[in-house]
Amino acid sequence: MAKKLMEFQTDDEMELFALIKGAEKRVTKTGKDFIALTFQDRSGEIRGNYWDAKEEDFKNFQAGRVVLLKGKREIYKNAPQVKIISMRVARDDEPSDPTMYTQKAPVSADQLRDEFAKLVFEITNPDWNRVVRYLLKKYDREFFTFPAAKTNHHAFEGGLAFHTLSIVKLAKSVITQYEQVDESLLIAGAILHDLGKTIELSGPVATKYTIEGNLLGHIVIVDEEIVEAAKDLKIDPSSESLVVLRHMIVSHHGLKEYGSPVEPHMLEAVILHALDELDAEIQMVSGALKNTEPGDFSERIFGMDGRNFYKPSIN
């Protein structure tokens, strides 16, 4: 069986098909154009630079294209990269379907749907229940196939629903420990908190931010969606039940400098923010350690202040 991207060791020569996940036109200090590339397959991602790029190369090597990559794995600034020897776009008679190379959630979309179908019954407040059902139905395809982010946590197909389900499971553990927590509110807020990413992001292949994503962001987007859903369902968006649900969403980034219009002012909102951070950080560290040898440090994680993490060799 042919090796995948992350199965090669340092100094190994590689030749394989891979998806271009990201491609950015850049200029060297001497004024020469090059393409900063991120390659992807089911094993992970690796970066590489295509030097002395010509106009034809910028047209050919775009995000979302599958290429036959020949190169050598190296280490640069404590992170793996590929030194590109040659590269060409895959032909139609070759494995050129981009979906063959995207990473996927560890459970299927159908399994995730079944989990959420059961969870909705645990939202006993009728307003919250109806809004959650309405929006899950409206964005069914996107919610169960989209990633939760472009590059940081859960940046894989199905990552949005998988991340959301992880938070709900964590929330249920908190609820068993603290009886004062409103279970319906916390579960409803957890399910909806990132649903705006179905509009903020373009999809699981060569993910990028949409115009709405860049100009509005997923917090504003999902708050608007809740208001529109309430109107369609003949629920007053300014009623207390809708306002506290909306507060769960608009405060879940915790601080204004991190994108929340307001900071958490309810117990359930504090919990949601903490669980969102916890699940994202666990996934980022776990992803980095997956390709780290015992006794070594991982590559630095941009989403965690550039820190790297140690993988102990002890059993």
VENKA-V603039 format. One record per residue. N is the residue number from 0. RES is the residue in one letter. D_LAST is the distance of its C-alpha to the last C-alpha in Angstrom with 1 decimal. Layout:
# VENKA-V603039
N&RES&D_LAST + N&RES&D_LAST
This chain:
# VENKA-V603039
0&M&30.1 + 1&A&30.7 + 2&K&27.8 + 3&K&27.4 + 4&L&27.4 + 5&M&23.8 + 6&E&23.1 + 7&F&25.0 + 8&Q&23.6 + 9&T&25.4 + 10&D&28.8 + 11&D&28.8 + 12&E&32.2 + 13&M&32.2 + 14&E&34.9 + 15&L&34.4 + 16&F&35.9 + 17&A&34.5 + 18&L&35.8 + 19&I&37.1 + 20&K&35.6 + 21&G&37.4 + 22&A&40.3 + 23&E&41.9 + 24&K&45.0 + 25&R&44.7 + 26&V&46.8 + 27&T&45.9 + 28&K&47.4 + 29&T&50.0 + 30&G&51.0 + 31&K&49.6 + 32&D&48.1 + 33&F&44.6 + 34&I&42.4 + 35&A&38.9 + 36&L&37.0 + 37&T&33.9 + 38&F&33.0 + 39&Q&31.1 + 40&D&29.9 + 41&R&27.6 + 42&S&24.6 + 43&G&25.3 + 44&E&27.8 + 45&I&28.8 + 46&R&31.8 + 47&G&34.6 + 48&N&38.1 + 49&Y&41.2 + 50&W&43.6 + 51&D&47.4 + 52&A&47.5 + 53&K&50.9 + 54&E&52.4 + 55&E&51.8 + 56&D&48.1 + 57&F&47.8 + 58&K&49.5 + 59&N&47.4 + 60&F&43.9 + 61&Q&43.6 + 62&A&40.8 + 63&G&40.6 + 64&R&41.6 + 65&V&39.7 + 66&V&39.9 + 67&L&39.3 + 68&L&37.2 + 69&K&37.2 + 70&G&35.3 + 71&K&32.6 + 72&R&29.2 + 73&E&29.1 + 74&I&27.4 + 75&Y&29.7 + 76&K&28.9 + 77&N&25.2 + 78&A&25.5 + 79&P&26.1 + 80&Q&29.7 + 81&V&31.9 + 82&K&35.0 + 83&I&37.5 + 84&I&39.8 + 85&S&41.7 + 86&M&41.6 + 87&R&43.9 + 88&V&44.2 + 89&A&43.3 + 90&R&46.3 + 91&D&47.1 + 92&D&46.6 + 93&E&43.0 + 94&P&39.9 + 95&S&41.4 + 96&D&40.5 + 97&P&38.4 + 98&T&36.8 + 99&M&35.0 + 100&Y&32.9 + 101&T&32.1 + 102&Q&28.6 + 103&K&28.8 + 104&A&27.4 + 105&P&24.9 + 106&V&27.7 + 107&S&31.4 + 108&A&34.3 + 109&D&35.8 + 110&Q&32.8 + 111&L&32.9 + 112&R&36.6 + 113&D&36.3 + 114&E&33.8 + 115&F&36.3 + 116&A&39.2 + 117&K&37.8 + 118&L&36.9 + 119&V&40.4 + 120&F&41.7 + 121&E&39.8 + 122&I&41.9 + 123&T&44.9 + 124&N&46.9 + 125&P&49.4 + 126&D&49.7 + 127&W&46.0 + 128&N&45.6 + 129&R&48.4 + 130&V&47.3 + 131&V&43.8 + 132&R&45.1 + 133&Y&47.7 + 134&L&45.3 + 135&L&42.6 + 136&K&45.5 + 137&K&47.0 + 138&Y&43.9 + 139&D&42.3 + 140&R&41.8 + 141&E&40.6 + 142&F&38.2 + 143&F&36.3 + 144&T&36.2 + 145&F&36.1 + 146&P&33.1 + 147&A&32.4 + 148&A&32.9 + 149&K&34.1 + 150&T&31.2 + 151&N&28.8 + 152&H&27.0 + 153&H&27.4 + 154&A&29.6 + 155&F&29.8 + 156&E&32.2 + 157&G&32.1 + 158&G&30.0 + 159&L&32.7 + 160&A&32.7 + 161&F&28.9 + 162&H&28.5 + 163&T&31.4 + 164&L&30.0 + 165&S&26.7 + 166&I&28.8 + 167&V&30.9 + 168&K&28.0 + 169&L&26.7 + 170&A&30.4 + 171&K&30.7 + 172&S&27.9 + 173&V&29.7 + 174&I&33.0 + 175&T&31.8 + 176&Q&30.9 + 177&Y&34.1 + 178&E&37.2 + 179&Q&39.4 + 180&V&37.9 + 181&D&40.2 + 182&E&38.2 + 183&S&40.6 + 184&L&40.9 + 185&L&37.2 + 186&I&36.6 + 187&A&39.7 + 188&G&38.8 + 189&A&35.3 + 190&I&36.7 + 191&L&39.3 + 192&H&37.7 + 193&D&36.9 + 194&L&39.4 + 195&G&41.6 + 196&K&39.2 + 197&T&41.0 + 198&I&43.9 + 199&E&42.2 + 200&L&40.3 + 201&S&41.8 + 202&G&39.3 + 203&P&36.1 + 204&V&37.5 + 205&A&38.0 + 206&T&37.7 + 207&K&40.1 + 208&Y&41.7 + 209&T&45.1 + 210&I&48.2 + 211&E&47.6 + 212&G&44.0 + 213&N&45.0 + 214&L&48.1 + 215&L&47.0 + 216&G&43.3 + 217&H&41.6 + 218&I&42.2 + 219&V&45.9 + 220&I&45.9 + 221&V&44.4 + 222&D&46.5 + 223&E&49.5 + 224&E&48.3 + 225&I&48.0 + 226&V&51.6 + 227&E&53.0 + 228&A&51.3 + 229&A&52.8 + 230&K&56.2 + 231&D&56.0 + 232&L&55.0 + 233&K&57.8 + 234&I&55.5 + 235&D&56.5 + 236&P&54.0 + 237&S&55.1 + 238&S&54.6 + 239&E&52.1 + 240&S&49.7 + 241&L&49.6 + 242&V&49.4 + 243&V&46.4 + 244&L&44.6 + 245&R&45.6 + 246&H&44.3 + 247&M&40.8 + 248&I&40.9 + 249&V&42.7 + 250&S&40.5 + 251&H&37.0 + 252&H&36.2 + 253&G&36.7 + 254&L&38.8 + 255&K&42.0 + 256&E&40.8 + 257&Y&38.0 + 258&G&40.6 + 259&S&41.3 + 260&P&45.1 + 261&V&44.4 + 262&E&41.6 + 263&P&40.3 + 264&H&43.0 + 265&M&41.8 + 266&L&38.8 + 267&E&37.7 + 268&A&38.0 + 269&V&35.8 + 270&I&33.1 + 271&L&33.5 + 272&H&33.2 + 273&A&30.0 + 274&L&28.4 + 275&D&29.6 + 276&E&28.0 + 277&L&24.7 + 278&D&24.5 + 279&A&25.6 + 280&E&23.1 + 281&I&20.1 + 282&Q&21.5 + 283&M&22.2 + 284&V&18.8 + 285&S&17.1 + 286&G&19.7 + 287&A&19.2 + 288&L&15.4 + 289&K&16.0 + 290&N&17.6 + 291&T&15.5 + 292&E&13.4 + 293&P&10.0 + 294&G&11.4 + 295&D&14.6 + 296&F&16.7 + 297&S&18.2 + 298&E&22.0 + 299&R&24.0 + 300&I&24.8 + 301&F&28.5 + 302&G&28.4 + 303&M&26.3 + 304&D&28.6 + 305&G&27.2 + 306&R&23.9 + 307&N&20.8 + 308&F&17.2 + 309&Y&14.1 + 310&K&11.0 + 311&P&8.1 + 312&S&6.6 + 313&I&3.8 + 314&N&0.0
